[in-house]
Amino acid sequence: MKEYQPRLLAAFPEFAQALEEELGGFDLHVLVTDSSYTWSMDDCALCQDPADCDPDGMPDLCGATIDECDYTMGSGETFGSELGSSGRRCKLAGGHRYITSAEPDLPAAFDCIARVGWGSATPQTFDSIFSALDHPLVETGVELNAPGGCNEGFLRDDALLLLVIIQDSYENWSLGGPYQWRKALYAVKGGDEDAVIALAITADNDITPSLCAPDGPQGQPNRMRAFMEDYLKHGTMASICAPEYGPFFKQVAAKLALLCDQFIPD
């Protein structure tokens, strides 16, 4: 993701502006999932500021105390530890592990939590999504949205669920497949197919023409594309090799606004 993370971060101000324009009257929660069980910072070399380090930490840390949530699949990511990550604890309004509408500087907060870096862990995309949503498709033994949980207060019955998946490879490691993912996501929202919307910005080697492999042969089918285009009512696929992601975010924000206008919570 070394090549693509800057495009994501550069696009978020446009996304934040689109959300403000389209959804300014709604209460937003924004969470970046921890998509693995690994912790990559072995010493202070990856700290944003190497002078800001706790040499007595276990392991040495960039001025932060690590808790169980930092190792829990699906918990909100607030301390990126990979190469190229923020390398520090992101301080979010309200002390949550996700951004809320109370955040005074939404783009800056997102820049911190979304700067997760690259290099050590294979992402388990849907495993982390269903862990974050406490769906039994992935059994973690903990309820992240329960009182005292890592993501307490994030998941709400009276809100739409927007997934934004950014991955530079095929999704081959999560449990289940497109049918199970569709069934599980709709179950989280009480079976309401208009309460779930998703955008996947990922490898497009499975189609022709391809931005990622313009001169290469068409690759194997991508089950992420099958999920987004064949199984999900409001799913959108986009190429991670596109020069910018802002237009994708704006398109999804506009769709989200239409769904919000007609959404009636149970």
GUVEXVEX-904973 format. One line per field, with one value per residue: residue in three letters; x, y, z of N, C-alpha, C in turn. Coordinates in Angstrom, 2 decimals. Atoms other than C-alpha are relative to their C-alpha. Layout:
residu <- (ALA, ...)
nu <- (X, ...)
nv <- (Y, ...)
nw <- (Z, ...)
cau <- (X, ...)
cav <- (Y, ...)
caw <- (Z, ...)
cu <- (X, ...)
cv <- (Y, ...)
cw <- (Z, ...)
This chain:
residu <- (MET, LYS, GLU, TYR, GLN, PRO, ARG, LEU, LEU, ALA, ALA, PHE, PRO, GLU, PHE, ALA, GLN, ALA, LEU, GLU, GLU, GLU, LEU, GLY, GLY, PHE, ASP, LEU, HIS, VAL, LEU, VAL, THR, ASP, SER, SER, TYR, THR, TRP, SER, MET, ASP, ASP, CYS, ALA, LEU, CYS, GLN, ASP, PRO, ALA, ASP, CYS, ASP, PRO, ASP, GLY, MET, PRO, ASP, LEU, CYS, GLY, ALA, THR, ILE, ASP, GLU, CYS, ASP, TYR, THR, MET, GLY, SER, GLY, GLU, THR, PHE, GLY, SER, GLU, LEU, GLY, SER, SER, GLY, ARG, ARG, CYS, LYS, LEU, ALA, GLY, GLY, HIS, ARG, TYR, ILE, THR, SER, ALA, GLU, PRO, ASP, LEU, PRO, ALA, ALA, PHE, ASP, CYS, ILE, ALA, ARG, VAL, GLY, TRP, GLY, SER, ALA, THR, PRO, GLN, THR, PHE, ASP, SER, ILE, PHE, SER, ALA, LEU, ASP, HIS, PRO, LEU, VAL, GLU, THR, GLY, VAL, GLU, LEU, ASN, ALA, PRO, GLY, GLY, CYS, ASN, GLU, GLY, PHE, LEU, ARG, ASP, ASP, ALA, LEU, LEU, LEU, LEU, VAL, ILE, ILE, GLN, ASP, SER, TYR, GLU, ASN, TRP, SER, LEU, GLY, GLY, PRO, TYR, GLN, TRP, ARG, LYS, ALA, LEU, TYR, ALA, VAL, LYS, GLY, GLY, ASP, GLU, ASP, ALA, VAL, ILE, ALA, LEU, ALA, ILE, THR, ALA, ASP, ASN, ASP, ILE, THR, PRO, SER, LEU, CYS, ALA, PRO, ASP, GLY, PRO, GLN, GLY, GLN, PRO, ASN, ARG, MET, ARG, ALA, PHE, MET, GLU, ASP, TYR, LEU, LYS, HIS, GLY, THR, MET, ALA, SER, ILE, CYS, ALA, PRO, GLU, TYR, GLY, PRO, PHE, PHE, LYS, GLN, VAL, ALA, ALA, LYS, LEU, ALA, LEU, LEU, CYS, ASP, GLN, PHE, ILE, PRO, ASP)
nu <- (0.81, -0.87, 0.30, 1.40, 0.42, 0.07, 1.18, 1.13, -0.06, 0.23, 1.40, 0.96, 0.63, 1.13, 1.05, 0.54, 0.80, 1.22, 0.84, 0.55, 0.99, 1.12, 0.50, -0.37, 0.93, 0.01, -1.07, -0.89, -1.04, -0.97, -0.92, -0.94, -0.15, -1.26, 0.31, -0.83, -0.28, -1.43, -0.53, -1.24, -1.03, -0.89, -0.81, 0.41, -0.43, 1.14, 0.75, 0.01, -1.09, -0.76, -0.30, 1.20, -0.03, 0.01, -0.97, 0.36, 1.23, -0.08, -1.37, -0.25, 1.12, -0.09, 0.71, 1.37, 0.23, 0.76, 0.97, 0.47, 0.68, -0.97, -0.29, 1.26, 0.55, 1.25, 0.07, -0.39, -1.45, -0.40, -1.45, -0.63, -1.33, -0.75, -0.85, 0.81, 1.21, -0.07, -1.00, 0.34, 1.39, 0.89, 0.90, 1.27, 0.98, 0.82, -0.77, 0.41, -0.92, 0.57, 0.30, 1.40, 0.27, -0.56, -1.42, -0.19, -0.71, 0.26, -1.07, -1.23, 0.24, -0.02, -1.37, -0.72, 0.43, -0.07, -1.40, -0.30, -1.29, -0.02, -1.19, -0.21, 1.15, 0.94, 1.30, 1.16, 0.92, 1.35, -0.12, -0.09, 1.28, 1.01, -0.43, 0.35, 1.45, 0.44, 0.81, -0.55, -0.76, -1.36, 0.07, -1.19, 0.09, 0.27, 0.95, -0.72, 0.93, 0.66, -0.56, -1.36, -0.70, -0.93, 0.73, 1.26, 0.76, -0.19, 1.08, 1.28, 1.16, 0.63, -0.98, -0.41, -1.35, -0.82, -1.30, -0.97, -1.07, -1.11, -0.89, -0.72, -0.06, 1.28, 0.41, -0.06, -0.37, 1.08, 0.93, 1.20, -0.10, 0.97, 1.36, -0.03, -0.24, 1.26, 0.98, -0.41, 0.12, 1.41, 0.49, -0.42, 0.93, 1.38, 0.49, 0.29, -1.01, -0.30, -0.73, -1.42, -0.60, -1.41, -0.93, -1.28, -1.05, -0.88, -0.65, 0.96, -0.64, 0.99, 0.81, -0.69, -1.39, -0.38, -0.95, -1.14, -0.81, 0.52, -0.63, -0.01, 1.23, 1.00, -0.28, 1.06, 1.14, -0.19, 1.26, 0.44, 0.84, 1.26, 0.75, 0.45, 0.83, 1.02, 0.68, 0.37, 0.89, -0.65, -1.44, -0.75, -1.41, -0.86, -1.37, -0.98, -1.03, 0.45, -0.92, 0.55, 1.18, 1.01, 1.27, 0.71, 0.58, 1.11, 1.11, 0.61, 0.63, 1.29, 0.90, 0.28, 0.97, 1.32, 0.45, 0.30, 1.26, 1.11, -0.23, 0.90, -0.50, 0.99)
nv <- (-1.22, -1.18, -0.91, -0.41, -0.71, -1.46, -0.35, 0.04, -1.14, -1.22, -0.05, -0.11, -1.32, -0.08, 0.84, -0.71, -1.11, 0.58, 0.42, -1.21, -0.56, 0.92, 0.58, -0.91, 0.05, 1.33, 0.33, 0.95, 0.76, 0.49, 0.91, 0.77, 1.27, 0.74, 1.14, 1.16, 0.19, -0.24, -1.30, 0.00, -0.92, 0.69, -0.98, -1.37, -0.44, -0.36, -1.11, -1.23, -0.76, 0.99, -0.49, 0.22, 1.45, 0.56, 1.10, 1.05, 0.63, 1.38, -0.37, -1.44, -0.63, -1.43, -0.80, 0.46, 1.28, 0.88, 0.82, 1.17, -0.41, -0.20, 1.30, 0.68, -0.09, -0.73, -1.19, -1.21, -0.23, -1.34, -0.07, 0.73, 0.45, 0.50, -0.94, -0.98, -0.31, -1.23, 0.26, -0.67, 0.16, -1.04, -0.46, -0.33, -0.64, 0.92, 1.16, 1.21, 0.55, -0.38, -1.42, -0.40, -1.34, -0.96, -0.19, -1.37, -0.04, 1.32, 0.48, 0.30, 1.21, 1.12, 0.17, 0.75, 1.39, 0.72, 0.16, 1.26, 0.51, 1.17, 0.83, 1.20, 0.87, 0.23, -0.44, 0.89, -1.12, 0.24, 0.44, -1.17, -0.71, 0.68, -0.14, -1.36, -0.08, 1.04, 1.01, 1.33, 0.62, 0.04, 0.10, -0.55, 0.19, -1.29, -0.86, -1.27, -1.13, 0.05, -0.94, 0.34, 0.62, -0.87, -0.88, -0.34, -1.13, -0.23, 0.57, -0.53, 0.49, -1.08, -0.56, 0.82, 0.57, -0.21, 0.67, -0.44, 1.00, -0.40, 1.16, 0.08, 1.39, 0.69, 0.38, 1.46, 0.57, -0.05, 1.12, -0.15, -0.51, -1.06, 0.26, -0.10, -1.40, -0.72, 0.41, -0.51, -1.46, -0.36, 0.41, -1.03, -1.12, 0.46, 0.46, -1.14, -0.08, -1.41, -0.56, 0.35, -0.48, 0.35, -0.36, 0.71, -0.51, 1.16, 0.42, 0.23, 0.92, 0.99, -0.53, -0.60, -0.40, -0.09, -1.08, 0.56, 0.83, -0.33, 0.80, 1.40, 0.75, -0.12, 0.89, 0.86, -0.74, -0.61, 0.18, -1.31, -0.55, 0.75, -0.48, -1.37, -0.21, 1.03, 0.39, -1.15, -0.90, -1.30, 0.22, -0.66, 0.37, -0.99, 0.47, -0.61, -0.59, -1.29, -1.02, -0.64, 0.69, -0.97, 0.18, 1.18, -0.38, -0.93, 0.77, 0.79, -0.93, -0.39, 1.14, 0.14, -1.04, 0.44, 1.08, -0.58, -0.71, 0.95, 1.02, 0.00, 1.01, 0.88)
nw <- (0.00, -0.06, 1.09, 0.04, -1.20, 0.21, 0.79, -0.93, -0.91, 0.78, 0.41, -1.10, -0.13, 0.93, -0.56, -1.16, 0.52, 0.57, -1.12, -0.61, 0.93, 0.20, -1.25, -1.08, -1.12, -0.61, -0.94, 0.66, -0.68, 0.98, -0.67, 0.82, -0.71, -0.10, 0.86, -0.30, -1.42, -0.22, -0.42, 0.79, -0.47, -0.93, -0.72, 0.27, 1.33, 0.83, -0.60, 0.78, -0.59, -0.77, -1.34, -0.80, -0.12, -1.35, 0.06, -0.95, 0.44, 0.48, 0.34, -0.04, 0.69, 0.26, -0.98, -0.19, -0.66, 0.88, -0.72, 0.73, 1.23, 1.06, 0.59, 0.23, 1.35, 0.12, -0.84, 0.69, 0.05, -0.45, -0.12, 1.09, -0.40, 1.15, 0.72, 0.69, -0.76, -0.79, -1.04, -1.24, -0.41, 0.49, -1.06, 0.62, -0.89, -0.77, -0.44, 0.73, 0.99, 1.29, 0.13, -0.08, 0.50, -0.95, 0.30, 0.46, 1.28, 0.56, 0.89, -0.75, -0.77, 0.93, 0.44, -1.03, -0.17, 1.28, 0.38, -0.68, 0.47, 0.87, -0.07, -0.80, -0.20, 1.08, -0.52, 0.01, 0.14, -0.50, -1.39, -0.87, 0.06, -0.81, -1.40, -0.43, -0.10, -0.93, 0.66, -0.32, 1.08, -0.53, -1.45, -0.65, -1.45, -0.65, 0.69, 0.08, -0.12, -1.30, -0.97, -0.38, 1.12, 0.72, 0.91, -0.67, 0.53, 1.43, 0.79, -0.44, 0.75, 0.76, 0.94, 1.13, -0.10, 1.19, 0.00, 1.00, -0.02, 0.86, -0.06, 1.27, 0.43, -0.09, -1.35, 0.03, -1.29, -0.98, -0.05, 0.80, 1.36, 0.29, -0.50, -1.47, -0.37, 0.24, -1.00, -1.30, -0.05, -0.08, -1.32, -0.96, 0.15, -0.10, 1.29, 0.86, 1.05, 0.28, -1.13, 0.18, 1.24, -0.06, 1.06, -0.06, 0.89, -0.10, 1.23, 1.09, 0.95, 0.44, 1.09, 1.15, -0.29, -1.40, -0.31, -0.73, 0.90, 1.34, 1.05, -0.38, 0.23, -1.06, -1.11, -0.52, -0.56, -1.31, -0.71, -0.45, 1.06, -0.03, -1.15, 0.20, 1.19, 0.19, -1.24, -0.82, 0.72, 0.16, -0.02, 1.07, 0.15, 0.64, 0.12, -0.89, 0.84, 0.50, -0.50, -1.19, -0.52, -0.39, 0.71, -0.52, -1.29, 0.23, 0.56, -1.07, -0.94, 0.58, -0.15, -1.42, -0.36, 0.46, -0.87, -1.30, 0.08, 0.00, -1.02, -1.15, -0.94, -0.66)
cau <- (0.00, 3.03, 2.06, -1.65, -1.87, -0.96, -3.82, -6.26, -5.09, -5.11, -8.70, -10.17, -10.57, -12.76, -14.70, -15.09, -16.34, -18.80, -20.06, -20.51, -22.37, -24.52, -24.88, -24.14, -27.23, -26.44, -24.31, -21.27, -19.08, -15.88, -13.83, -10.71, -10.60, -7.57, -7.46, -4.99, -3.84, -0.27, 1.67, 4.66, 6.54, 9.46, 11.34, 11.22, 12.56, 9.05, 7.90, 6.85, 9.25, 11.97, 12.62, 9.06, 9.62, 8.95, 12.13, 10.56, 7.47, 6.73, 7.77, 9.42, 6.63, 6.16, 4.93, 1.80, 0.52, -0.73, -3.90, -5.78, -7.75, -4.54, -4.22, -7.90, -9.17, -11.90, -11.19, -10.82, -7.24, -5.81, -2.09, -0.59, 2.55, 3.59, 6.28, 4.82, 2.16, 1.31, 3.52, 1.67, -1.57, -4.34, -6.29, -9.94, -12.77, -14.63, -11.86, -13.39, -11.53, -13.53, -14.23, -17.54, -19.20, -17.72, -14.23, -12.92, -10.69, -12.13, -9.49, -6.59, -8.17, -8.74, -5.19, -3.96, -6.12, -6.00, -2.21, -1.88, 1.26, 2.26, 4.49, 3.85, 0.30, -1.93, -5.29, -8.29, -10.75, -14.16, -12.97, -12.12, -15.41, -17.57, -15.45, -16.00, -19.75, -19.90, -21.37, -21.00, -19.60, -16.31, -16.12, -13.71, -14.97, -15.56, -18.30, -16.52, -19.66, -20.84, -20.41, -16.71, -15.83, -13.17, -15.74, -18.41, -21.10, -19.91, -22.65, -26.13, -29.55, -30.60, -27.70, -26.77, -23.67, -21.07, -18.09, -15.03, -12.53, -9.12, -6.88, -4.18, -4.73, -7.56, -9.57, -8.56, -8.08, -11.36, -13.82, -16.85, -17.52, -19.78, -23.05, -22.12, -20.83, -24.05, -26.24, -24.22, -24.14, -27.88, -28.48, -26.51, -28.97, -32.10, -32.38, -32.70, -30.85, -31.04, -29.22, -25.88, -23.72, -20.17, -17.22, -14.22, -11.12, -8.99, -6.99, -8.70, -6.56, -9.74, -11.20, -10.22, -9.15, -7.28, -5.57, -3.33, -2.17, -2.90, -0.51, -1.11, -3.63, -6.86, -6.40, -8.50, -12.00, -12.05, -14.64, -14.68, -16.12, -18.69, -19.71, -19.97, -21.61, -23.63, -24.59, -24.83, -27.67, -25.60, -22.03, -19.41, -16.05, -13.20, -9.59, -6.87, -4.62, -6.74, -4.71, -7.08, -9.88, -11.77, -14.37, -15.20, -15.78, -17.98, -20.08, -20.65, -21.41, -24.17, -25.66, -25.42, -27.35, -30.21, -30.35, -30.26, -33.23, -35.37, -33.98, -36.51, -34.91, -36.73)
cav <- (0.00, 2.30, 3.77, 4.11, 5.41, 9.00, 8.96, 7.95, 10.66, 13.28, 12.35, 12.54, 16.33, 16.04, 13.23, 15.25, 18.22, 16.01, 14.55, 18.04, 19.20, 16.09, 15.01, 18.10, 17.58, 13.97, 12.51, 10.70, 7.94, 7.06, 4.03, 2.50, -1.20, -3.04, -5.69, -8.07, -9.40, -8.16, -5.35, -4.22, -1.65, -3.45, -0.32, 3.44, 3.51, 3.79, 6.58, 9.75, 11.48, 9.03, 11.31, 10.66, 7.13, 5.06, 2.96, 1.04, 0.07, -3.46, -3.10, 0.34, 2.71, 6.21, 7.77, 5.60, 2.78, -0.16, -1.95, -5.05, -3.12, -2.40, -6.14, -6.94, -7.69, -5.21, -2.63, 0.98, 1.73, 4.63, 3.76, 2.81, 0.75, -0.21, 1.37, 4.60, 4.80, 7.76, 6.11, 7.72, 7.54, 9.48, 11.54, 11.65, 13.72, 11.94, 9.41, 7.00, 4.75, 6.33, 9.84, 11.52, 14.72, 16.36, 16.14, 19.72, 18.87, 15.92, 15.76, 15.86, 13.17, 10.94, 11.54, 10.16, 7.03, 6.19, 6.46, 2.77, 2.13, -1.02, -4.03, -6.69, -8.02, -9.62, -7.87, -10.00, -7.47, -9.00, -10.75, -7.34, -5.80, -8.46, -8.37, -4.61, -5.19, -8.06, -10.41, -14.15, -14.91, -14.12, -15.31, -13.18, -13.97, -10.26, -7.78, -4.70, -2.51, -3.50, -1.15, -1.07, -2.61, -1.25, 0.25, 1.13, 3.34, 3.01, 0.76, 2.31, 1.01, 4.43, 4.88, 3.66, 1.49, 2.65, 0.41, 1.81, -0.93, 0.04, -2.89, -3.34, -7.10, -9.58, -10.47, -14.12, -14.52, -13.73, -16.41, -17.05, -15.47, -12.98, -14.71, -15.01, -11.41, -10.09, -12.07, -10.99, -7.28, -7.11, -9.01, -6.35, -3.75, -5.78, -7.08, -3.59, -3.69, 0.10, 0.56, -0.74, 0.96, 0.03, 1.19, -1.02, 0.63, -2.36, -4.20, -4.34, -7.05, -9.14, -6.88, -5.52, -2.78, -2.67, 0.37, -1.82, -4.14, -2.37, -4.59, -7.84, -10.64, -10.55, -12.06, -14.49, -13.47, -11.23, -12.22, -8.63, -7.59, -10.37, -9.17, -5.50, -5.88, -9.09, -9.51, -6.04, -3.71, -0.56, -1.63, 0.20, -1.02, 1.32, 0.82, 1.41, 2.35, 5.39, 8.61, 10.01, 8.72, 11.92, 11.39, 7.92, 9.36, 12.16, 9.70, 7.50, 10.51, 11.56, 8.05, 7.96, 11.23, 9.81, 6.70, 8.79, 10.85, 7.71, 5.72, 4.81, 3.09, 0.13)
caw <- (0.00, 0.00, -3.36, -2.61, 0.96, -0.09, -2.64, 0.09, 2.47, -0.31, -1.21, 2.28, 2.46, -0.65, 1.02, 4.22, 2.20, 0.32, 3.60, 5.00, 1.89, 1.55, 5.18, 7.24, 9.37, 10.29, 13.07, 11.64, 13.09, 11.19, 12.24, 10.66, 11.52, 12.76, 10.02, 11.66, 15.03, 14.67, 16.28, 14.21, 16.25, 17.87, 18.85, 18.50, 14.94, 13.48, 15.81, 14.07, 16.44, 17.60, 20.58, 21.76, 22.99, 26.10, 26.46, 29.35, 27.38, 26.28, 23.50, 23.33, 22.33, 21.04, 24.24, 24.43, 26.59, 24.54, 25.64, 24.52, 21.90, 19.98, 19.32, 18.77, 15.27, 14.31, 16.98, 15.91, 14.83, 16.81, 16.84, 13.49, 13.99, 10.46, 8.31, 6.95, 9.66, 11.88, 14.54, 17.43, 19.40, 17.64, 20.18, 19.12, 20.57, 23.32, 23.85, 21.31, 18.90, 16.08, 14.80, 15.68, 14.53, 17.64, 16.09, 15.67, 12.68, 10.77, 7.97, 10.49, 12.64, 9.62, 8.41, 11.72, 12.00, 8.27, 8.06, 8.97, 6.91, 5.09, 5.13, 7.76, 7.94, 5.32, 5.70, 6.62, 5.30, 5.98, 9.13, 10.55, 9.35, 10.99, 14.14, 14.30, 13.92, 16.45, 13.86, 14.69, 11.23, 12.98, 16.58, 18.61, 22.10, 22.81, 21.94, 20.70, 20.67, 24.15, 27.13, 27.93, 24.54, 22.22, 19.83, 22.41, 20.88, 17.28, 15.88, 16.03, 15.00, 13.71, 11.27, 7.82, 7.46, 4.92, 4.15, 2.38, 1.53, 0.16, -0.70, -3.32, -3.66, -4.05, -0.93, -0.47, 3.27, 5.06, 6.13, 3.96, 0.60, -1.18, -0.25, 3.46, 3.57, 2.02, 4.40, 7.42, 6.55, 5.96, 9.20, 11.10, 9.76, 10.41, 6.85, 5.36, 2.02, 1.74, 5.05, 3.72, 1.09, 0.15, -1.94, -2.72, -4.19, -5.09, -7.74, -11.15, -12.77, -13.21, -15.90, -19.31, -19.76, -16.47, -14.96, -12.78, -15.59, -18.89, -20.86, -19.03, -19.52, -17.57, -14.12, -12.11, -10.97, -7.90, -5.30, -4.05, -7.43, -7.26, -3.80, -4.76, -8.17, -7.92, -4.25, -2.71, -3.70, -3.16, -3.96, -6.05, -7.36, -8.29, -9.31, -6.75, -9.67, -10.53, -10.16, -7.50, -5.30, -4.58, -7.36, -5.99, -2.51, -3.84, -5.82, -2.78, -0.54, -2.95, -2.92, 0.86, 1.15, -0.92, 1.25, 4.43, 3.24, 2.89, 5.83, 8.52, 11.55, 13.13)
cu <- (0.84, -0.36, -1.38, -0.47, -0.02, -1.22, -1.25, -0.03, -0.28, -1.47, -0.94, -0.55, -1.17, -1.18, -0.66, -0.88, -1.32, -0.95, -0.66, -1.10, -1.24, -0.67, 0.29, -0.91, -0.04, 1.20, 0.86, 0.92, 0.93, 1.05, 0.88, 0.28, 1.45, -0.23, 0.90, 0.17, 1.42, 0.26, 1.42, 1.12, 0.87, 0.88, -0.44, 0.33, -1.16, -0.82, 0.04, 1.12, 0.80, 0.36, -1.18, -0.19, 0.01, 0.94, -0.31, -1.29, 0.24, -0.88, 0.21, -1.05, 0.20, -0.87, -1.42, -0.03, -0.91, -0.96, -0.49, -0.65, 0.98, 0.37, -1.26, -0.51, -1.33, -0.12, 0.43, 1.49, 0.30, 1.51, 0.61, 1.43, 0.83, 0.96, -0.89, -1.28, 0.16, 0.98, -0.26, -1.46, -0.82, -1.00, -1.29, -0.98, -0.85, 0.73, -0.38, 1.14, -0.54, -0.32, -1.50, -0.15, 0.54, 1.48, 0.22, 0.68, -0.09, 1.11, 1.28, -0.17, 0.03, 1.41, 0.79, -0.43, 0.11, 1.42, 0.52, 1.31, -0.14, 1.12, -0.02, -1.17, -0.81, -1.39, -1.07, -1.23, -1.37, 0.02, 0.02, -1.32, -1.02, 0.40, -0.40, -1.50, -0.58, -0.92, 0.62, 0.67, 1.47, -0.09, 1.30, 0.00, -0.25, -1.04, 0.57, -0.91, -0.74, 0.59, 1.37, 0.81, 0.86, -0.72, -1.33, -0.65, 0.12, -1.22, -1.34, -1.13, -0.58, 0.97, 0.21, 1.42, 0.70, 1.34, 0.85, 1.21, 1.07, 1.09, 0.66, 0.14, -1.40, -0.32, -0.12, 0.13, -1.12, -0.87, -1.21, 0.27, -1.11, -1.40, -0.06, 0.19, -1.28, -1.02, 0.33, -0.18, -1.46, -0.60, 0.35, -0.97, -1.45, -0.61, -0.30, 1.11, 0.36, 0.74, 1.49, 0.46, 1.51, 0.75, 1.27, 0.94, 1.12, 0.57, -1.04, 0.56, -0.99, -0.86, 0.90, -0.87, 0.23, 0.99, 1.25, 0.91, -0.46, 0.56, -0.05, -1.29, -0.97, 0.25, -1.20, -1.15, 0.28, -1.31, -0.48, -0.92, -1.34, -0.88, -0.61, -1.03, -1.14, -0.83, -0.52, -0.85, 0.66, 1.52, 0.68, 1.43, 0.75, 1.43, 0.94, 1.12, -0.45, 0.88, -0.49, -1.30, -1.14, -1.33, -0.81, -0.72, -1.21, -1.23, -0.72, -0.70, -1.37, -1.02, -0.43, -1.05, -1.40, -0.55, -0.37, -1.38, -1.20, 0.10, -0.96, 0.48, -1.14, -0.29)
cv <- (1.27, 1.03, 0.63, 0.76, 1.51, 0.42, 0.00, 1.24, 1.31, 0.15, 0.30, 1.40, 0.20, -0.80, 0.70, 1.15, -0.51, -0.46, 1.20, 0.59, -0.88, -0.41, 0.88, -0.06, -1.33, -0.20, -1.12, -0.71, -0.56, -0.83, -0.68, -1.29, -0.45, -1.31, -1.20, -0.10, 0.41, 1.39, 0.07, 0.85, -0.68, 0.95, 1.38, 0.49, 0.46, 1.14, 1.20, 0.92, -0.97, 0.47, -0.21, -1.50, -0.41, -1.19, -1.12, -0.71, -1.42, -0.15, 1.50, 0.71, 1.50, 0.78, -0.45, -1.33, -0.84, -0.84, -1.13, 0.36, 0.19, -1.30, -0.72, 0.24, 0.74, 1.21, 1.22, 0.23, 1.42, 0.13, -0.86, -0.36, -0.52, 1.06, 0.95, 0.38, 1.32, -0.17, 0.72, -0.28, 1.18, 0.35, 0.51, 0.56, -1.04, -1.23, -1.30, -0.50, 0.23, 1.49, 0.21, 1.41, 1.08, 0.29, 1.41, 0.11, -1.39, -0.48, -0.39, -1.28, -1.22, -0.27, -0.84, -1.47, -0.80, -0.20, -1.27, -0.62, -1.26, -0.94, -1.29, -0.96, -0.15, 0.37, -1.07, 0.91, -0.26, -0.59, 1.20, 0.78, -0.66, -0.07, 1.35, 0.14, -1.05, -1.02, -1.38, -0.71, -0.10, 0.01, 0.50, -0.24, 1.27, 0.74, 1.41, 1.20, 0.04, 1.06, -0.47, -0.63, 1.01, 1.02, 0.46, 1.23, 0.20, -0.45, 0.45, -0.52, 1.07, 0.67, -0.96, -0.52, 0.17, -0.70, 0.62, -0.93, 0.43, -1.04, -0.19, -1.43, -0.59, -0.34, -1.53, -0.64, 0.00, -1.24, 0.29, 0.49, 0.98, -0.24, 0.16, 1.45, 0.83, -0.31, 0.59, 1.51, 0.43, -0.40, 1.04, 1.19, -0.46, -0.45, 1.10, 0.17, 1.43, 0.67, -0.29, 0.50, -0.22, 0.47, -0.80, 0.60, -1.03, -0.35, -0.31, -0.93, -1.00, 0.49, 0.55, 1.12, 0.18, 1.15, -0.57, -0.83, 0.22, -0.87, -1.49, -0.71, 0.19, -1.04, -0.84, 0.86, 0.47, -0.10, 1.31, 0.63, -0.72, 0.49, 1.37, 0.13, -0.99, -0.29, 1.19, 0.97, 1.34, -0.17, 0.62, -0.49, 1.12, -0.51, 0.74, 0.67, 1.29, 1.09, 0.73, -0.68, 0.94, -0.17, -1.20, 0.36, 0.92, -0.73, -0.78, 0.91, 0.43, -1.13, -0.16, 1.01, -0.40, -1.10, 0.52, 0.67, -0.95, -1.04, 0.18, -1.09, -0.84, 0.53)
cw <- (0.00, -1.06, 0.13, 1.24, -0.19, -0.81, 0.89, 0.88, -0.74, -0.36, 1.15, 0.20, -0.95, 0.52, 1.18, -0.45, -0.58, 1.10, 0.66, -0.88, -0.10, 1.30, 1.21, 1.21, 0.72, 0.90, -0.60, 1.00, -1.08, 0.74, -1.02, 0.75, 0.05, -0.73, 0.22, 1.52, 0.36, 0.52, -0.54, 0.56, 1.08, 0.78, -0.45, -1.41, -0.87, 0.59, -0.94, 0.47, 0.88, 1.40, 0.95, 0.16, 1.47, 0.04, 0.97, -0.38, -0.46, -1.21, 0.17, -0.85, -0.12, 0.97, 0.26, 0.72, -0.88, 0.85, -0.91, -1.33, -1.15, -0.70, -0.45, -1.42, 0.03, 0.89, -0.81, 0.10, 0.44, 0.20, -1.10, 0.34, -1.17, -0.53, -0.79, 0.72, 0.74, 1.15, 1.30, 0.33, -0.52, 1.10, -0.65, 1.01, 0.70, 0.48, -0.69, -0.88, -1.41, 0.05, 0.13, -0.57, 0.93, -0.28, -0.55, -1.36, -0.62, -0.94, 0.76, 0.79, -0.91, -0.50, 1.00, 0.04, -1.29, -0.48, 0.69, -0.47, -0.82, 0.44, 0.78, 0.01, -1.28, 0.49, -0.13, 0.00, 0.63, 1.41, 0.93, 0.00, 0.92, 1.47, 0.54, 0.24, 0.94, -0.66, 0.21, -1.16, 0.39, 1.52, 0.63, 1.50, 0.77, -0.83, -0.01, 0.18, 1.33, 0.93, 0.49, -1.11, -0.76, -0.87, 0.60, -0.62, -1.50, -0.81, 0.56, -0.89, -0.91, -0.97, -1.16, 0.24, -1.34, 0.18, -1.10, 0.14, -0.99, 0.15, -1.35, -0.51, 0.05, 1.46, 0.03, 1.37, 1.04, -0.08, -0.88, -1.39, -0.25, 0.55, 1.51, 0.44, -0.18, 1.10, 1.36, 0.12, 0.11, 1.34, 1.06, -0.03, -0.09, -1.31, -0.99, -1.04, -0.36, 1.15, -0.07, -1.36, 0.10, -1.24, 0.20, -1.04, 0.06, -1.37, -1.07, -1.07, -0.59, -1.15, -1.11, -0.54, 1.50, 0.18, 0.66, -0.90, -1.43, -1.11, 0.29, -0.34, 1.16, 1.07, 0.40, 0.52, 1.43, 0.77, 0.65, -1.05, -0.03, 1.15, -0.27, -1.12, -0.13, 1.25, 0.80, -0.83, -0.28, 0.14, -1.21, 0.01, -0.70, 0.01, 0.95, -0.79, -0.67, 0.60, 1.24, 0.39, 0.37, -0.73, 0.48, 1.30, -0.19, -0.53, 1.09, 1.01, -0.52, 0.13, 1.45, 0.45, -0.42, 0.89, 1.38, 0.01, 0.10, 1.10, 1.18, 0.95, 0.58, 1.40)
